[in-house]
Amino acid sequence: MDTVLGIYYLTLSKLNLNFETSRSSTQLLLSTSNLRPKQSSTHFSHTFSHFPSLSHQPNMPLLLLYLLPALFLHLTQCSFTSPTELDLLMQIKDSLDPQNRFLTSWTPNAIDPCSGDSFDGVACNEDGRVANISLQGKGLSGKIPAAVGGLKSLTGLYLHFNSLYGEVPEEIASLSQLSDLYLNVNNLSGEIPSQIGNMTSLQVVQLCYNKLTGSIPTQLGSLNRLSVLALQNNQLTGAIPASLGDLGMLTRLDLSFNNLFGSVPVKLANAPKLEVLDIRNNSLSGNLPSALKRLDTRFQYENNAELCGVGFSNLKSCTTSDQRNPNRPEPFRPNGLPTKDIPESANLPSDCRKNHCSSPSKSSHTVVVLGVVGLFIALTVTGLFTFSWYRRRKQKIGNAFDSTDGRLSTDQVKEVCRRSASPLISLEYSNGWDPLAKGQSGNGFSQEVLESFMFNLEEVERATQCFSEMNLLGRSNFSAIYKGILRDGSIVAIKCIAKTSCKSDEAEFLKGLKILTSVKHENLVRLRGFCCSKGRGECFLIYDFVPNGSLLQYLDVKEGSEKVLEWSTRISIINGIAKGIGYLHGKKPSLVHQNLSAEKVLIDRRYNPLLSDSGLHKLLADDIVFSMLKASAAMGYLAPEYTTTGRFTEKSDIYAFGMIVFQILSGKRKVTQVTRLAAESSKIEDLIDTNLEGKISESEAAKLGRIALLCTHESPSHRPSIETIVQELSDLIGSS
């Protein structure tokens, strides 16, 4: 009661009134219009100390009559002065980039952060609400503000690869729709907010490479949709919560390089979809659950001196002292002493002498009055919220169809679209290009193929960090290639092809796409999936990432370079290329690559060759294919008969293969007449790369030179078939 009357007294004092004032409630209502909620909230605590016994004031009901209108106005102003998304974004900018060095496009003068050229890195959904903030690698050096919790429609927050410091704000837990939280590679400190466990939409949490301390919140076990949890390289302590085993969708968990102790919970080992677990470099102990053996090399546990278990390499067998309850490791520290003897759920009476508890013998009169006031406040808030929602909705509808909005006209697209800084929401094409739309008949794909190969745009954007320039591997006149990381942790290369570069006939396009999904061989780059975005007007091909680049990087290298390929490796690469071509030519109907070159031969970790872009021409428009041919001709890979016939055959691929063999033998990109003459006359010293320093087999070199000559014969009829070449190479390798 003291608090309620204190608020009332403050209201009167703001109006220069006293308790004897007899002005009507109507005058009071009018005069409070200048009362600012922020000011009043700062004075409440001071007011209470001056009125410790206001509950003894006379005429209590009369005071309540004055109080209720004041409370009504206070709540009304609090409702109508709530910050807009523009206000919140400016607060976020001031905190993330206090010196205004990187977010210069974020200006308070913008009418709408979802339109125009302002607010770089901000994407909005179809309702015009901020749905994505992508500021990775921007050089930001401020703090993450509490204001970010006000963007209720946010689904992706990407602030990784910056220099942000301070704590992760608890208010971030207000983002109920957030699915991706990327705060990794910063200088964040403090504890992981336990409130994150309430964010039921989270699917990826990246907090690694920071300075976070404290224990892993057990509440994270409530994130039923979580698939990736990365907490490595922090300063976390405590035990691994057994509750993480409740995460039915968890595929990857990385807790390495922390200070965790205790045993690994059996419950975690039995997580149904867990594929990758890394607990290296901690102080974990006890028996490793045998269920983790199923992960094989995807389970890493090195540098935990007290771990033991059977069937795990480099681990000792367990003794009796190592057997602890693996499902409840939380109470134990390395010395075995419990750190909490009372369950968190225990309902214990508090010490009122220390905590100044209020006596249970409160006046029933006070309870009744407080109950009435509380009910009034609840009803008032509900009414104001409903009215505010109605007003904002009306404004939104009015803005969307405002004829004065220069972004809209009857000649433009049918739907109201807003700018998206990342490609999350983009312009819909009026012709509705969507070759893989659900329900489209005759697309040629079985349900099984669609489910195994189909990616959605959100997955592609997440993998590439919204097509960040940092992940750009290369760009051509018709496509761009980005490096990406899928949710399961695997690395991929994503080729983005514009709709205008694809075949205009959707049936032909789908036929080509189906061919690409059918191409599978150990010497071809594996296609992981595809995505056709109606909104972006692009097709995305997702391939396995090949780490060692293309064969082109191993040509024209300097003496002593680590990229000088050994003789045996060169033979292996030639043999692998031939096998890849043999697979393509052996398909029914035969598939001609059409664009073989050293650049299209990728080298994996074991230096096996993988042919890229196999069958890609089946997707591309004719003019794009022709432009690719001009580049191939300039490098000498194009068979001479194409200029007269204009057709590609299997022998066209054989010609290009012969040129690649010459390049591998000589170590040079350009195949000269000297190289050809050396192969004809078996002058090995003029044919073979001098960087090999004579560490070769001359007989093998002579045979490979002869094969290259036959493959590059001017007449296609004199070139050997790929079957013959594969057989000769097999005999060559078998005799060595």
N, C-alpha and C positions, 0 to 999 in steps of 0.2 A: 504493500500500500504506500509505503514511503516513496518507492520509485515512481509509481503512477502520479502521486501528488507533486513529486519533484518536477516531473515533466510539465505538469500543469503550471507550477509556479514559474518555471522558466519561460513558458509561453507568455504568461502575463507580464513577466518582467521585460520581455522583448518588446512588448507593446506599451511600456512605461505605465503599467497599471499596478495596483496593489490589491490585496484581498478584499478591501472595502469597496472596490469599484463595482458599480451597479449597471454598467453598460449592458445592453442586450446582446444575446448570442449572435444576432445578425450582424451587429457592428464588429463583434469579435471575429466573425467569419471573414468579413471584408478586410479588416486590418491585418490579418495574418498572411495575406497574399505575398508580402515581402519577406516572409520568414524563410530563410534558406536551410534546407535539411542538413547540409554539411556543417553549417555553423552550429545548429542546435545539437547535433550529435557530439560535437566537441565539448559542449558545456554540461552535458548531463552528469558526468561523473563529479564535476565540481559542485553541482547543485545539491547532490545528495548529502554531502558533508554538512551543508548549512541547515538541513531540515531532518534531523535524526528522529523526530517524533511527530511528523506531520499526520500520522494516523490518529492523533488525539485532537486534531482540529475540529471545531464544531461545524455544523451544517454540511456534513459529508455529502448527502445527495445533491445539494446545490452546487458543490464543487464539481461533482461528476458531470452535471449539465454543461458546465463550462469546458470540461476536459474533453468530452467526446468530439465536439466540432474541431477542436485543435488537433486531436489525433487524426481525424479524418483528413484534414488539410495536409498534415505532415506526411501521411501515407500517400496521398494523392501526388504530392510534389516528388516524393521518392520514386514513384512509378513513372512519372512523365519525364524525369531527368535522367533515366537510365541511359548509359552511353550507347551510341550507335556503333555499327561495325567499323565505320570510318574513324570514330573516336578511339576505338580499341586498337585498330591498326596503327594509329599515330602513337598511342602509348607503347605499343610493341616496338615500333621503330625507335622511339626515344631511348628505350632500354637496350635493344640489341645493337644499335648503332648510335651511341650518344654523340659522336662527333660528326654525324651526317656525312660520312665518307662514301658509303656503299649503297645506301637506300635512298638516293637522291630523287628517285621517281616517286617516292611516297610523299605526297604533299597533302596538306589539309584542305587545299582549294578544290580537290576533286569532288565532284558531285556524287559520283558512284565509283567505288574502288573496283567494280566489276566491268567498267567500260573505259574506253579511251586507251591511252598509252601509259597511264600511270600505274603505280603499284606493281612493278616488275616482281615476278615470283609469286603472285597471288592468283589463284584460280577459283572460279565460282561455279556453283551448280546451276541447274536449270531454273531454280527459284531465285537466282540472284543473290545467294548467300555464299560467303567465303567458305570454300570446301577444301582448299589445299594451299599450304604455304611452303614453297620450295626455295630455300635460301642456302642450300648446301654450297660450301666452298666459296663463300662471299667475303671472307676475311673479317667477319663480325667479331667484336671483342667485348661485348657488353654482357648483360644478364638476361635470362629468360623471365619476362614479367608475369605477374599474376593475371594481367589483362588477357593473356592468351586463352584463359579459361572461359572468357565471355563469348568466344566464337563457337556457338553451340552446334553449327553445322559442319565443323571441321572434321575431315576424314583422314587427312594426311598432313603431318608436321615434319618437315625435313630441314633440320638445322645442323646437320652433321658437317664435319670437316671445317670447323670454324675455331675460334679461340674464346668461346663463351665461358664465363666463370660464374661462381655462385651456386646456389642450390636449385634443384628442380622444384618449381613451385607446386604446392599441394593443389592449387586451383586447377591444375592441368587435368585433374580427375573429373572435372565438370564436363569434359568433352566426351559425351556418351556415344558419339558416332565415330570417334577416332579409331581407325584401323591400323595406321602405320605411325609409329613414333620413332623417329631417327634423331637421336641426340649424341651419337657416337663421335669420337675423335674431337673432343673439346677439353676444357679444363674444369668441368663441373665438379662440385664437391658436395659434402653433406650426405645424408642418407637418402635412399630410394623411398619416396613417399608410399606408405602402405595403402593410401587411397587409390593408387593405380589399380589395385585389385578389384575396384568397382567398375572399371572401364571395360564392360563386357564385349565391346566390339573390337578390341585390340586383337590384331593378328600378328604383327611384327613389332617387337620392342628391341631397339638397338641403343644400348647405353654403354657400350664398350669403349675402352681407351679414354677414360676420364679419371677422376680422383675421388670417386664415390666411396664412402665409408659405411660402417654399420653392417647389419645383417641383411640377408635377402628376405623381404617380407613374405611371410607365409600366405598372405592374402593373394599373392600372384597365382596361387593354385586355383583361384576362382575364374580365371580368364579362359573360358571354355573354347574360345576360337583361336587362341594363341598358337602359332605354328613355329615361330622363331623367337628365342630369347637369348640375346647376346650381352653378357655382362663381363666379358674377359678384360684383363688389364685394368683393374681398378684396385681398391684397397679394402675390399669387402672382407668381413670376418663372420664368425658364427658358423653354423652348420647348414648343409644343404636341406632345405625344407622338404619333408616327405610329401607335402601337399602338391609339389610340382608333378608328382606322379598322377595326379588327377587330371592333368591337361591332356585330354583325349586327342587333340589335334596337333600336339607338339611334335615337330619333326627334327628340330635342331636346337641344341642347348649348349652354350659355351660359357663355362665358368672358370676358365683357365687364368693363371697368373693373378691370383688373389691370395687372401690369407684364410681361406676356409678350413675348418677342422671338423672332426667327427667322421662318421662313416657315410657311405653312399646308400641311400635308402633303397630297399628292395622294391618299394612301390614305384620309385622313379624308373628303375630298370625295367619294370613291366609296362611302362607307358606304351600304349598300343602302336603308335605311329612314329615313335622315336627312331631316327635314322642316324643322327650324328650327335655324339656326346664328347665334349672336351673338358677334362677336369685337371689338366696338367698344372704343375707348379703351384700347388697348395700345400696344406699340412693335413691332408685327409688320412684317415687310418681305418683299420678294421678290414673285414672280409668283403671283397668285391662280389656283388650278386652275380651268380652264374648266368643269369638271363642276359647280361651285357655281352656275352660271347657272340651273340647273333649279329652284333654290329661290326665285328671283325676289325678291320683297319679304321673304321669310322669311329671307333672308341679310342680316345687317347687319354692316358692316365699317368704319364711319366712324371718323375720328380715329386712323388708323394711317398716319402720314405717309410711310413708306417702302414701302407696298404699291403694287403696280402690276398691270396686267392689261388685257386687251382685252375689251370688252363689258360692263364694269362702270362705271356712271356715277360721275363725279368722280374717276376714277383715271387716272394717267398711263400711257403705254405703257412696257413694260419695256425695259431696256437689257441688255447682256451681263453687266454686273456684278450685275444683279439675279437672274441665273440661278444658283440654288444647288440642291443636291440636296434636293428637298422631302420626301423620305421619310426623311431622317436629319437633322433640324434640331437634335437634342439637343446635339451637341458645340459649337455655335456661339453666341457672344455677339455683341452688336452690332458689336464691333470685328473680328469675323471670326476671332479666335484660338480654337483648340480648348481646351476646358477639361478634356477627358479624352482622353488619347492611347492608353489601354489599354482594350480591351473588358472589360466587367464579368465576362465568362465566362473571361477568361484565367487560366490556372493558373500563377501565378508563385511561385517559392520565396521565403519570407520571410527577413528578415535576423535570424538567430538571435542575433546579438550584441546587437541592440536589443530583441528580443522575448523573450529568455530562453527559447528553445525547448528542449524536452527532447531529450536525446540519443537517437538511434535505437538505441543499444546498451543498451537496457533489459534487465534480467535476465529470462530466460525464465521463471524461477520466479515472479516478480512478475506477469507477464502471465497465467500459468495460474491463479494464485490469484484475480486480479481477474476473470478470465473466469468462474470457478466462482461467485464472489459475485454477479456481474452476472446470470448465469442464474438463480440462486436468487431474486434480487430480482424479476426479470421474472415468474417463475412465481408468486411470492407475490402480486404486484400483480394478476395476472390472476385468481387465485383469490378474492382479496378483493373485486375489482370484481364478479365473478359473484355472490358471496354477498350483497353489498350490494344489487345490483340485484334479486335474488330477494326479499330482505327488504322493500325498499320497495314492490315490486309487490304482495306479500302484504298489506302495510299498506294500500295504496291500495284493493285489492279489499275488504278488511275494512271500511274507512271508508265506501265507497260504499254498502254494503248493511247498514250498522249500523242496527239497528232503533231505536236511541236518537236518531238524527239527526232533529231536529225539522223539517228541510227536506223530508223524504220521508215519504210515506204511500201506502198502496195506492189511495187515492182520488184521488191526484194524477196527474200526467202519467206516461206509461209510461217515459220515459227520465230518466236522472239528469242534471239540468241545473244549471249553476252561474251565479251572477250575473256579468254582464258590464257593466263601467262604460261602455264604448262598445258600440255595438250589434253587435259582431263575432259573439258567440255569444249567442243568446237562446232563450227558451222556445219549444219546439215546440208548436203547437196540436194538440190531440187529434183534431180533425176533419180534420187534414191539408190545410188550405187551401193549395193550390199550383197555381194555374190554368195555369202555364206549365211544369209539371214535365216533364222529358224523358221522352219516350215516351208522354205522355198523348195519346190518340187524339182526333181531331176538334176540335183547338183552333183550326183554321181558318187557321193560319199556315204558309206554305211555309218550307222550310229556309232559303231565301235571305233572307226577311224576318226570321226569327229571328236569323240571323247578323248582319244589318245593324243591327237595333234592340236586340237583347238585351244588357243590362248585367248584371253580377253584383253582389251586395251589397258585396263588397270594393271594387269600383271606385267605387261610390256613396259608401262611407264614406271612401275615400281622397280623393275629390274635395271632400267637405265637411269634411275633417279630423274625421271621426267626429261629424258633425252639431254642430260647434262653434257656440256661441251667437254668436260673432263673425261667422259667415257667415249668420246668420238674416236674411232679407230681410222676412219677414212671416208672419203666422199668422192663420188664420181658425178658425171653429168645427169645421171638418172637415179642414183641411190646414195644412201649414207649407211655406214656400218657403225654400230655402237657395241661396246662391251657392256655386259649386264650380269647381274647376279640374281638367280631365281630364289624363291623362298627356301628351297631345300639346300641352298648354299652352293649349288653348281654354277659354274661360270659359262656364259653363253655369248655368242656373237649374234646380234640382231640386225638384219639387213632391212632397211626401210625403203620401199619402192613406191613412188608416187603413182596414183591412179592413172594419171596421164601417160605414164610410161608403160602401163600394162595393156594387154590386148583389150580392145574396146568391146569385143564380143564376150559376154560373161560366160557363155557355154565353153568357148575356147579357153578362156582363162581358167575355169574350173577343171577342164580336161588337163591343162598343164600342171595345175596344182596337184591333181591326183597322181600324175606321173612322178612328181617330186616326192610324194609320200611313199611311193613304191620302190624308190631307189635306196637300197641298203647294201653296203659292202664295207669291208674293213679298210679299204683304201679310198673311200669316199667320205667327205665330211658329213656327219650324221645330222639330218634334219630333225630337230626336237619338236617343232610345231609351227603354226602359222596363226596370223590374226589379220583379218580384213576389217579396217575401221571405216565405217560409213561416215562418221563425223570428220575424221582427218582426211579422208580420201586417200588412204595409203594402205598398202599391204606389207605386213611384217613377216619375215622368215626368220625363225629362231633356230640357230645351229649350235652345235658344240663349239666352244672356244678352243682354238688350236694355239698353244702358247708360243711356239718357236717361230711364228711368222711364216712368210712364204719363201720358196726356194730362191727367189730373186735376191733376197738379203744375203745369200751365201755365194753370190757371184761377184766378181771384181773386188774381192776383199784383199786387204793388204797382207803382206808376208808377216807371219807370226800371230795373226788375228785368231781369236778363239772360234771364229766362224769358218775357218778352213776345215772342210769336211774330209775325213779320212777316206782312203780308197774303198774299204769294205762298206762304209756308209753310203758312198756314191753308187755302188753296185746295188745295194739294197733299195735305194731310192728309185733307181731306174726300174728295177724289178717290180716294185710296188706300183709305180705309175702304169706300167704295162698291165698289171693285174686289174687295176681300176678301169682302164679302158676296155680290157677284155670283158669285164662284167657288163659295161654299158652296151657294147656291141653284141653281147650274147643275149640281151633281153629280147623278148618277142612283143611288139616289133623292136628292131634294133634302135638304140638311142645314140645318136651322134652328139658328142659334146659341143663341137663347133667353136669353142673358144679356149682351147688348151694353150697354156703358156706357163712360164716359170712362176708368174705371179699367181696363177690359179693352182699351183701345187703348194699345199701347206705342210708344214713339218711339225709333228707332235713331239711330246716329251722324249719319246724313245727314237726319234728321228725316222719315224715311219712317214711315208708321203700320203697325203690325203687330197684327192681332187675336189676342188670347190666349184660351186655354180653348175653342177651337173644337172642338165635339163632346164636350167633357168630360162633359156631362150623360148621355151614353151609358154612362158608367162608374159613375155615382153612384146611390146609393139614392134612392128617391122622396122620402123625408123631407128629405134633404140638398138635393135640387133645389128643393123647396118653400121651404126656409129661405133659399136664394139668391134666390128670387123676391121674398120679403118685403123684402129689402134693395133689390132693383131697383125695386120699387114705391115704396118710400120716397123714392127719388131721382127718380121721375117717368118712368122708362124703360119701365114695364110698360104695354102697350097696354090701353085700357079694356075691350075685349071679352073679355079673359081672365077677368074677374070673373064673366061670365055663361056663357061656353062652357067655361072651364077647359082650353082647348087653345091650343097655340102653332102659328102658321102663318108663312109667309114674310112676311106683312104685319105680324106682330108685330115682326120684326126691322126692318122699314121704319120703324115708329113710333119705335123706339129710335134708329135712325139719324137721324131728323128732330130728336130731342131733342139729340143730340150736335152736329148742325149748328148749332142755336141756341146751344149752349154755346160752340162755337168762334167764332162770329161775335161774341157778346156778351162773351166772356172771363169769363163767370160760370158757377159751378156750378149755381146755381138759375135755372131758366127761369121768368120771371114773366109775368103777363098783359100787362105793359107791353111786353115783348119781342115777344110775339105781335102786339099791336096795331101796333107799329112796323113789323113785317114786312108786315102787311096794308095799311098806309097808306104804305109806302115811306119812313117817317121814318128815314133812315139814321143820323142822329145819335143816335137812341134805340136803334138796333139794334146798332150796331157798338161794339166795345171802345174806350173813350176813350184807352187806352194807345197806340193806333196813331196818335194825333195827326193824324187826317185823311189818313194815307198809305195810301189805299185806292182802289179803283175802284168808284164808286157804282153803275154799271150791273151789275157783277159781284155787288156786295153785295145789290142788289135781287133779282137772279135767284136767288141762294142763299137769300135770305129766303123767296121764293115756294116753292122746293123744300122747305124745312123745314116750311112751313105745310101743303103737300100731304101730306108724309110723316106728319104728326101729326094728320091728319084723324080725327075720332072714328069714322067709318065706314071699316072696312078696305077696302071696295070702291072708295072714292074715293082711296085711296093708290096712287101709281104703283108699277109693278114696278121691281125693281132694274135691269133692263136699260134701262128708260126713263131712270132716274136717271143711270146710267153714260153713256148717250149724250148727255144734256143737259150733264153736266159736261165731257165730251169736247169738245162744241161750244163751251162757255164758255171752256175753256182754249185751244182752237184759235183763237178769235177775239181773244184778248187779246194 
